[in-house]
């Protein structure tokens, strides 16, 4: 449900709220046992966190992808 709430905030462009929800979720996961399902949730939360950061950054007019010369 936290993923759904963060996705909704992202769609509403409330990136700060989305990151707050995801940060809380990551803290809770850290306190729980380290099993496969929690690792899956951890990756989902981190990917959504990164998407929120990227979408927020892309709103600036001068934003663009930078060429990664190491990827050639």
N, C-alpha and C positions, 0 to 999 in steps of 0.2 A: 504494500500500500504506500510505502514511503516513495517508491519509485514512481508510482502513478501521480502522487502529489507533486513531486519534483518535476515530472514531465508537464503537468498542468501549469505550474509556475513558469516553466521555460516557455511554453506556448503563449502565456500571457506576458512574456518578456519581463517577468519579475525574477531576474537572475539571482539577486541577493537572497531572496526567500528560498529559491530552489537550492542554492548552495548551503543555506542554513539547515534545511531539512536533510540534505545529504551528509553534511558534517555530523549532525546528531546521529544519523543512522550508522555512520562509520565508527563513531565512538561506542555505540552500543555493540556493534559487531566485534570490536576489539576486546570487549569485556567477556564475550561468550567464548565457548570452546572452539577450537580450530578444526572444523570439519569441512568437507567438500562443499556443502550447501552454503555455508558462510563465506567461503572463498568465492563462490559464484556471485553471491550478493555483493561482496566487496568489489569485484571487478565491474559489476553493473553500476554500482554507485560511482565508482571512479570514472567510468566512461561517460556517464551522464554529467558528472561534475566538469569534465573536460569539454563536453559539448556546450554546456552553459557558458563557460569561459570563452570558447571560440565564438559562439553566436553573439555574445556581448561585445567582444572585440571587433567583430565584423561590422558593427553598426557605425564605426568611425569611417569617415569619408576617405582618409588616406591609408586605410588598412589594406594590406595585400599579402598573399603568401610569399614567403621568402624562399628563394631557390636554395636547396640543400646540395651543395657540391659534393658532399660525401656519399650521396645516394646514387651517383652516376655509376 
